[in-house]
Amino acid sequence: MINNKFLTIERAAQELGISKQTLYRYEKKGVFPKPQRNAINRWRQYTHEDIVKLKEIMRGHSE
């Protein structure tokens, strides 16, 4: 993973091995919690900790 503090939705989806659209859909359905948003442009911002948690959620749903 890169060392930036926040990941874009594109990078988060890449780290999770899913498409950006799937990530949006999981958020909308409540499978994943909604990430924080950038105060200026309102873009989603994912932390490295978010990615770890989302991977754990994905593992739980696949079992």
Distance bins in CASP14 RR format, pairs under 12 A and 6 or more apart:
PFRMAT RR
TARGET T0000
AUTHOR 0000-0000-0000
RMODE 2
METHOD distances of the structure
MODEL  1
1 7 1 0 0 1 0 0 0 0 0 0 0
1 11 0 0 0 0 1 0 0 0 0 0 0
1 12 0 0 0 0 0 1 0 0 0 0 0
1 14 0 0 0 0 1 0 0 0 0 0 0
1 15 1 0 0 1 0 0 0 0 0 0 0
1 16 0 0 0 0 0 1 0 0 0 0 0
1 46 0 0 0 0 0 1 0 0 0 0 0
1 47 0 0 0 0 0 1 0 0 0 0 0
1 48 1 0 1 0 0 0 0 0 0 0 0
1 49 0 0 0 0 0 1 0 0 0 0 0
1 50 0 0 0 0 0 1 0 0 0 0 0
1 51 1 0 0 1 0 0 0 0 0 0 0
1 52 0 0 0 0 1 0 0 0 0 0 0
1 55 0 0 0 0 0 1 0 0 0 0 0
2 8 0 0 0 0 0 1 0 0 0 0 0
2 11 1 0 0 1 0 0 0 0 0 0 0
2 12 0 0 0 0 0 1 0 0 0 0 0
2 14 0 0 0 0 0 1 0 0 0 0 0
2 15 0 0 0 0 1 0 0 0 0 0 0
2 46 0 0 0 0 0 1 0 0 0 0 0
2 48 0 0 0 0 1 0 0 0 0 0 0
2 51 0 0 0 0 0 1 0 0 0 0 0
3 47 0 0 0 0 0 1 0 0 0 0 0
3 48 0 0 0 0 1 0 0 0 0 0 0
4 11 0 0 0 0 1 0 0 0 0 0 0
4 12 0 0 0 0 0 1 0 0 0 0 0
4 15 0 0 0 0 0 1 0 0 0 0 0
4 45 0 0 0 0 0 1 0 0 0 0 0
4 46 0 0 0 0 0 1 0 0 0 0 0
4 47 0 0 0 0 1 0 0 0 0 0 0
4 48 0 0 0 0 1 0 0 0 0 0 0
4 51 0 0 0 0 0 1 0 0 0 0 0
5 36 0 0 0 0 0 1 0 0 0 0 0
5 38 0 0 0 0 0 1 0 0 0 0 0
5 45 0 0 0 0 1 0 0 0 0 0 0
5 46 0 0 0 0 0 1 0 0 0 0 0
5 47 1 0 0 1 0 0 0 0 0 0 0
5 48 0 0 0 0 1 0 0 0 0 0 0
5 49 0 0 0 0 0 1 0 0 0 0 0
5 50 0 0 0 0 0 1 0 0 0 0 0
6 12 0 0 0 0 1 0 0 0 0 0 0
6 35 0 0 0 0 1 0 0 0 0 0 0
6 36 0 0 0 0 1 0 0 0 0 0 0
6 37 0 0 0 0 0 1 0 0 0 0 0
6 38 1 0 0 1 0 0 0 0 0 0 0
6 39 0 0 0 0 0 1 0 0 0 0 0
6 43 0 0 0 0 1 0 0 0 0 0 0
6 44 0 0 0 0 1 0 0 0 0 0 0
6 45 1 0 1 0 0 0 0 0 0 0 0
6 46 1 0 0 1 0 0 0 0 0 0 0
6 47 1 0 0 1 0 0 0 0 0 0 0
6 48 0 0 0 0 1 0 0 0 0 0 0
6 49 0 0 0 0 0 1 0 0 0 0 0
6 50 0 0 0 0 1 0 0 0 0 0 0
6 51 0 0 0 0 0 1 0 0 0 0 0
7 13 0 0 0 0 1 0 0 0 0 0 0
7 14 0 0 0 0 1 0 0 0 0 0 0
7 15 1 0 0 1 0 0 0 0 0 0 0
7 16 0 0 0 0 0 1 0 0 0 0 0
7 20 0 0 0 0 0 1 0 0 0 0 0
7 23 0 0 0 0 0 1 0 0 0 0 0
7 35 0 0 0 0 1 0 0 0 0 0 0
7 36 0 0 0 0 0 1 0 0 0 0 0
7 38 0 0 0 0 0 1 0 0 0 0 0
7 43 0 0 0 0 0 1 0 0 0 0 0
7 44 0 0 0 0 1 0 0 0 0 0 0
7 45 1 0 0 1 0 0 0 0 0 0 0
7 46 1 0 1 0 0 0 0 0 0 0 0
7 47 1 0 0 1 0 0 0 0 0 0 0
7 48 1 0 0 1 0 0 0 0 0 0 0
7 49 0 0 0 0 0 1 0 0 0 0 0
7 50 1 0 0 1 0 0 0 0 0 0 0
7 51 1 0 0 1 0 0 0 0 0 0 0
7 52 0 0 0 0 0 1 0 0 0 0 0
7 54 0 0 0 0 0 1 0 0 0 0 0
8 14 0 0 0 0 1 0 0 0 0 0 0
8 15 0 0 0 0 0 1 0 0 0 0 0
8 20 0 0 0 0 1 0 0 0 0 0 0
8 23 0 0 0 0 0 1 0 0 0 0 0
8 35 0 0 0 0 0 1 0 0 0 0 0
8 38 0 0 0 0 1 0 0 0 0 0 0
8 41 0 0 0 0 0 1 0 0 0 0 0
8 43 1 0 0 1 0 0 0 0 0 0 0
8 44 1 0 0 1 0 0 0 0 0 0 0
8 45 1 0 0 1 0 0 0 0 0 0 0
8 46 1 0 0 1 0 0 0 0 0 0 0
8 47 0 0 0 0 0 1 0 0 0 0 0
8 51 0 0 0 0 0 1 0 0 0 0 0
9 15 0 0 0 0 0 1 0 0 0 0 0
9 16 0 0 0 0 0 1 0 0 0 0 0
9 18 0 0 0 0 0 1 0 0 0 0 0
9 19 0 0 0 0 0 1 0 0 0 0 0
9 20 1 0 1 0 0 0 0 0 0 0 0
9 21 0 0 0 0 1 0 0 0 0 0 0
9 22 0 0 0 0 0 1 0 0 0 0 0
9 23 1 0 0 1 0 0 0 0 0 0 0
9 24 1 0 0 1 0 0 0 0 0 0 0
9 26 0 0 0 0 0 1 0 0 0 0 0
9 27 0 0 0 0 1 0 0 0 0 0 0
9 32 0 0 0 0 0 1 0 0 0 0 0
9 34 0 0 0 0 0 1 0 0 0 0 0
9 35 0 0 0 0 1 0 0 0 0 0 0
9 37 0 0 0 0 0 1 0 0 0 0 0
9 38 0 0 0 0 0 1 0 0 0 0 0
9 42 0 0 0 0 0 1 0 0 0 0 0
9 43 1 0 0 1 0 0 0 0 0 0 0
9 44 1 0 1 0 0 0 0 0 0 0 0
9 45 0 0 0 0 1 0 0 0 0 0 0
9 46 1 0 0 1 0 0 0 0 0 0 0
9 50 0 0 0 0 0 1 0 0 0 0 0
9 51 0 0 0 0 0 1 0 0 0 0 0
9 54 0 0 0 0 0 1 0 0 0 0 0
10 16 0 0 0 0 0 1 0 0 0 0 0
10 17 0 0 0 0 0 1 0 0 0 0 0
10 18 0 0 0 0 0 1 0 0 0 0 0
10 19 0 0 0 0 1 0 0 0 0 0 0
10 20 1 0 1 0 0 0 0 0 0 0 0
10 21 0 0 0 0 0 1 0 0 0 0 0
10 23 0 0 0 0 1 0 0 0 0 0 0
10 24 0 0 0 0 0 1 0 0 0 0 0
10 43 0 0 0 0 0 1 0 0 0 0 0
10 44 0 0 0 0 1 0 0 0 0 0 0
10 46 0 0 0 0 0 1 0 0 0 0 0
11 17 0 0 0 0 0 1 0 0 0 0 0
11 20 0 0 0 0 1 0 0 0 0 0 0
11 23 0 0 0 0 0 1 0 0 0 0 0
11 35 0 0 0 0 0 1 0 0 0 0 0
11 43 0 0 0 0 0 1 0 0 0 0 0
11 44 0 0 0 0 0 1 0 0 0 0 0
11 45 0 0 0 0 0 1 0 0 0 0 0
11 46 1 0 0 1 0 0 0 0 0 0 0
11 47 0 0 0 0 0 1 0 0 0 0 0
11 48 0 0 0 0 0 1 0 0 0 0 0
11 50 0 0 0 0 0 1 0 0 0 0 0
11 51 0 0 0 0 1 0 0 0 0 0 0
12 18 0 0 0 0 1 0 0 0 0 0 0
12 19 0 0 0 0 0 1 0 0 0 0 0
12 20 0 0 0 0 1 0 0 0 0 0 0
12 22 0 0 0 0 0 1 0 0 0 0 0
12 23 1 0 0 1 0 0 0 0 0 0 0
12 24 0 0 0 0 0 1 0 0 0 0 0
12 26 0 0 0 0 0 1 0 0 0 0 0
12 27 0 0 0 0 0 1 0 0 0 0 0
12 32 0 0 0 0 1 0 0 0 0 0 0
12 35 1 0 0 1 0 0 0 0 0 0 0
12 43 0 0 0 0 0 1 0 0 0 0 0
12 44 1 0 0 1 0 0 0 0 0 0 0
12 45 0 0 0 0 1 0 0 0 0 0 0
12 46 1 0 1 0 0 0 0 0 0 0 0
12 47 0 0 0 0 1 0 0 0 0 0 0
12 48 0 0 0 0 1 0 0 0 0 0 0
12 49 0 0 0 0 0 1 0 0 0 0 0
12 50 1 0 0 1 0 0 0 0 0 0 0
12 51 1 0 0 1 0 0 0 0 0 0 0
12 52 0 0 0 0 0 1 0 0 0 0 0
12 53 0 0 0 0 0 1 0 0 0 0 0
12 54 1 0 0 1 0 0 0 0 0 0 0
12 55 0 0 0 0 0 1 0 0 0 0 0
13 19 1 0 1 0 0 0 0 0 0 0 0
13 20 1 0 1 0 0 0 0 0 0 0 0
13 21 0 0 0 0 1 0 0 0 0 0 0
13 22 1 0 0 1 0 0 0 0 0 0 0
13 23 1 0 1 0 0 0 0 0 0 0 0
13 24 0 0 0 0 1 0 0 0 0 0 0
13 25 0 0 0 0 0 1 0 0 0 0 0
13 26 0 0 0 0 0 1 0 0 0 0 0
13 27 0 0 0 0 0 1 0 0 0 0 0
13 32 0 0 0 0 0 1 0 0 0 0 0
13 35 0 0 0 0 0 1 0 0 0 0 0
13 44 0 0 0 0 0 1 0 0 0 0 0
13 46 0 0 0 0 1 0 0 0 0 0 0
13 51 0 0 0 0 0 1 0 0 0 0 0
13 54 0 0 0 0 1 0 0 0 0 0 0
13 58 0 0 0 0 0 1 0 0 0 0 0
14 20 0 0 0 0 1 0 0 0 0 0 0
14 22 0 0 0 0 0 1 0 0 0 0 0
14 23 0 0 0 0 1 0 0 0 0 0 0
14 46 0 0 0 0 0 1 0 0 0 0 0
14 51 0 0 0 0 0 1 0 0 0 0 0
15 23 0 0 0 0 0 1 0 0 0 0 0
15 46 0 0 0 0 1 0 0 0 0 0 0
15 47 0 0 0 0 0 1 0 0 0 0 0
15 48 0 0 0 0 1 0 0 0 0 0 0
15 50 0 0 0 0 1 0 0 0 0 0 0
15 51 1 0 1 0 0 0 0 0 0 0 0
15 52 0 0 0 0 1 0 0 0 0 0 0
15 54 0 0 0 0 1 0 0 0 0 0 0
15 55 0 0 0 0 1 0 0 0 0 0 0
15 58 0 0 0 0 0 1 0 0 0 0 0
16 22 0 0 0 0 1 0 0 0 0 0 0
16 23 1 0 0 1 0 0 0 0 0 0 0
16 26 0 0 0 0 1 0 0 0 0 0 0
16 27 0 0 0 0 0 1 0 0 0 0 0
16 31 0 0 0 0 0 1 0 0 0 0 0
16 32 0 0 0 0 1 0 0 0 0 0 0
16 46 0 0 0 0 1 0 0 0 0 0 0
16 50 0 0 0 0 1 0 0 0 0 0 0
16 51 1 0 0 1 0 0 0 0 0 0 0
16 52 0 0 0 0 0 1 0 0 0 0 0
16 53 0 0 0 0 0 1 0 0 0 0 0
16 54 1 0 1 0 0 0 0 0 0 0 0
16 55 1 0 0 1 0 0 0 0 0 0 0
16 56 0 0 0 0 0 1 0 0 0 0 0
16 57 0 0 0 0 1 0 0 0 0 0 0
16 58 1 0 0 1 0 0 0 0 0 0 0
16 59 0 0 0 0 0 1 0 0 0 0 0
17 23 0 0 0 0 1 0 0 0 0 0 0
17 51 0 0 0 0 0 1 0 0 0 0 0
17 54 0 0 0 0 0 1 0 0 0 0 0
17 55 0 0 0 0 1 0 0 0 0 0 0
17 58 0 0 0 0 1 0 0 0 0 0 0
18 24 0 0 0 0 0 1 0 0 0 0 0
18 25 0 0 0 0 1 0 0 0 0 0 0
18 26 1 0 0 1 0 0 0 0 0 0 0
18 27 0 0 0 0 0 1 0 0 0 0 0
18 31 0 0 0 0 0 1 0 0 0 0 0
18 32 0 0 0 0 0 1 0 0 0 0 0
18 51 0 0 0 0 0 1 0 0 0 0 0
18 54 0 0 0 0 1 0 0 0 0 0 0
18 55 0 0 0 0 0 1 0 0 0 0 0
18 57 0 0 0 0 0 1 0 0 0 0 0
18 58 1 0 0 1 0 0 0 0 0 0 0
18 61 0 0 0 0 0 1 0 0 0 0 0
18 62 0 0 0 0 0 1 0 0 0 0 0
19 25 0 0 0 0 1 0 0 0 0 0 0
19 26 0 0 0 0 0 1 0 0 0 0 0
20 26 0 0 0 0 0 1 0 0 0 0 0
20 27 0 0 0 0 0 1 0 0 0 0 0
20 44 0 0 0 0 1 0 0 0 0 0 0
20 46 0 0 0 0 0 1 0 0 0 0 0
21 27 0 0 0 0 0 1 0 0 0 0 0
21 28 0 0 0 0 0 1 0 0 0 0 0
22 28 0 0 0 0 0 1 0 0 0 0 0
22 29 0 0 0 0 0 1 0 0 0 0 0
22 31 0 0 0 0 1 0 0 0 0 0 0
22 32 0 0 0 0 1 0 0 0 0 0 0
22 54 0 0 0 0 0 1 0 0 0 0 0
22 58 0 0 0 0 0 1 0 0 0 0 0
23 29 0 0 0 0 0 1 0 0 0 0 0
23 30 0 0 0 0 0 1 0 0 0 0 0
23 31 0 0 0 0 1 0 0 0 0 0 0
23 32 1 0 0 1 0 0 0 0 0 0 0
23 33 0 0 0 0 0 1 0 0 0 0 0
23 34 0 0 0 0 0 1 0 0 0 0 0
23 35 0 0 0 0 1 0 0 0 0 0 0
23 44 0 0 0 0 1 0 0 0 0 0 0
23 46 0 0 0 0 1 0 0 0 0 0 0
23 50 0 0 0 0 0 1 0 0 0 0 0
23 51 0 0 0 0 0 1 0 0 0 0 0
23 54 0 0 0 0 1 0 0 0 0 0 0
23 57 0 0 0 0 0 1 0 0 0 0 0
23 58 0 0 0 0 0 1 0 0 0 0 0
24 30 0 0 0 0 0 1 0 0 0 0 0
24 31 0 0 0 0 0 1 0 0 0 0 0
24 32 0 0 0 0 1 0 0 0 0 0 0
24 34 0 0 0 0 0 1 0 0 0 0 0
24 35 0 0 0 0 0 1 0 0 0 0 0
24 44 0 0 0 0 1 0 0 0 0 0 0
25 31 0 0 0 0 1 0 0 0 0 0 0
25 32 0 0 0 0 1 0 0 0 0 0 0
26 32 1 0 1 0 0 0 0 0 0 0 0
26 33 0 0 0 0 1 0 0 0 0 0 0
26 34 0 0 0 0 0 1 0 0 0 0 0
26 35 0 0 0 0 0 1 0 0 0 0 0
26 54 0 0 0 0 1 0 0 0 0 0 0
26 57 0 0 0 0 1 0 0 0 0 0 0
26 58 0 0 0 0 1 0 0 0 0 0 0
26 61 0 0 0 0 1 0 0 0 0 0 0
27 33 1 0 0 1 0 0 0 0 0 0 0
27 34 1 0 1 0 0 0 0 0 0 0 0
27 35 1 0 0 1 0 0 0 0 0 0 0
27 37 0 0 0 0 0 1 0 0 0 0 0
27 44 0 0 0 0 1 0 0 0 0 0 0
27 46 0 0 0 0 0 1 0 0 0 0 0
27 50 0 0 0 0 0 1 0 0 0 0 0
27 54 0 0 0 0 0 1 0 0 0 0 0
27 57 0 0 0 0 0 1 0 0 0 0 0
28 34 0 0 0 0 1 0 0 0 0 0 0
29 57 0 0 0 0 0 1 0 0 0 0 0
29 61 0 0 0 0 0 1 0 0 0 0 0
30 54 0 0 0 0 0 1 0 0 0 0 0
30 57 0 0 0 0 0 1 0 0 0 0 0
30 61 0 0 0 0 0 1 0 0 0 0 0
31 54 0 0 0 0 1 0 0 0 0 0 0
31 57 1 0 0 1 0 0 0 0 0 0 0
31 58 0 0 0 0 1 0 0 0 0 0 0
31 60 0 0 0 0 0 1 0 0 0 0 0
31 61 1 0 0 1 0 0 0 0 0 0 0
31 62 0 0 0 0 0 1 0 0 0 0 0
32 44 0 0 0 0 0 1 0 0 0 0 0
32 46 0 0 0 0 1 0 0 0 0 0 0
32 50 0 0 0 0 1 0 0 0 0 0 0
32 51 0 0 0 0 0 1 0 0 0 0 0
32 53 0 0 0 0 1 0 0 0 0 0 0
32 54 1 0 1 0 0 0 0 0 0 0 0
32 55 0 0 0 0 0 1 0 0 0 0 0
32 56 0 0 0 0 0 1 0 0 0 0 0
32 57 1 0 0 1 0 0 0 0 0 0 0
32 58 0 0 0 0 1 0 0 0 0 0 0
32 61 0 0 0 0 1 0 0 0 0 0 0
33 44 0 0 0 0 0 1 0 0 0 0 0
33 46 0 0 0 0 0 1 0 0 0 0 0
33 47 0 0 0 0 0 1 0 0 0 0 0
33 49 0 0 0 0 0 1 0 0 0 0 0
33 50 0 0 0 0 1 0 0 0 0 0 0
33 53 1 0 0 1 0 0 0 0 0 0 0
33 54 0 0 0 0 1 0 0 0 0 0 0
33 57 0 0 0 0 1 0 0 0 0 0 0
34 42 0 0 0 0 0 1 0 0 0 0 0
34 44 1 0 0 1 0 0 0 0 0 0 0
34 45 0 0 0 0 0 1 0 0 0 0 0
34 46 0 0 0 0 0 1 0 0 0 0 0
34 50 0 0 0 0 0 1 0 0 0 0 0
34 54 0 0 0 0 0 1 0 0 0 0 0
35 42 0 0 0 0 0 1 0 0 0 0 0
35 43 0 0 0 0 1 0 0 0 0 0 0
35 44 1 0 1 0 0 0 0 0 0 0 0
35 45 1 0 1 0 0 0 0 0 0 0 0
35 46 1 0 1 0 0 0 0 0 0 0 0
35 47 0 0 0 0 1 0 0 0 0 0 0
35 49 0 0 0 0 0 1 0 0 0 0 0
35 50 1 0 1 0 0 0 0 0 0 0 0
35 51 0 0 0 0 0 1 0 0 0 0 0
35 53 0 0 0 0 0 1 0 0 0 0 0
35 54 0 0 0 0 1 0 0 0 0 0 0
36 42 0 0 0 0 0 1 0 0 0 0 0
36 43 0 0 0 0 0 1 0 0 0 0 0
36 44 1 0 0 1 0 0 0 0 0 0 0
36 45 1 0 1 0 0 0 0 0 0 0 0
36 46 0 0 0 0 1 0 0 0 0 0 0
36 47 0 0 0 0 1 0 0 0 0 0 0
36 49 0 0 0 0 0 1 0 0 0 0 0
36 50 0 0 0 0 1 0 0 0 0 0 0
37 43 1 0 0 1 0 0 0 0 0 0 0
37 44 1 0 0 1 0 0 0 0 0 0 0
37 45 1 0 0 1 0 0 0 0 0 0 0
37 46 0 0 0 0 0 1 0 0 0 0 0
38 44 1 0 0 1 0 0 0 0 0 0 0
38 45 1 0 1 0 0 0 0 0 0 0 0
38 46 0 0 0 0 0 1 0 0 0 0 0
39 45 0 0 0 0 1 0 0 0 0 0 0
44 50 0 0 0 0 1 0 0 0 0 0 0
45 51 0 0 0 0 0 1 0 0 0 0 0
46 52 0 0 0 0 0 1 0 0 0 0 0
46 53 0 0 0 0 1 0 0 0 0 0 0
46 54 1 0 0 1 0 0 0 0 0 0 0
46 55 0 0 0 0 0 1 0 0 0 0 0
47 53 0 0 0 0 1 0 0 0 0 0 0
47 54 0 0 0 0 0 1 0 0 0 0 0
48 54 0 0 0 0 0 1 0 0 0 0 0
48 55 0 0 0 0 0 1 0 0 0 0 0
49 55 0 0 0 0 0 1 0 0 0 0 0
49 56 0 0 0 0 0 1 0 0 0 0 0
50 56 0 0 0 0 0 1 0 0 0 0 0
50 57 0 0 0 0 0 1 0 0 0 0 0
51 57 0 0 0 0 0 1 0 0 0 0 0
51 58 0 0 0 0 0 1 0 0 0 0 0
52 58 0 0 0 0 0 1 0 0 0 0 0
52 59 0 0 0 0 0 1 0 0 0 0 0
53 59 0 0 0 0 0 1 0 0 0 0 0
53 60 0 0 0 0 0 1 0 0 0 0 0
54 60 0 0 0 0 0 1 0 0 0 0 0
54 61 0 0 0 0 0 1 0 0 0 0 0
55 61 0 0 0 0 0 1 0 0 0 0 0
55 62 0 0 0 0 0 1 0 0 0 0 0
56 62 0 0 0 0 0 1 0 0 0 0 0
56 63 0 0 0 0 0 1 0 0 0 0 0
57 63 0 0 0 0 0 1 0 0 0 0 0
END
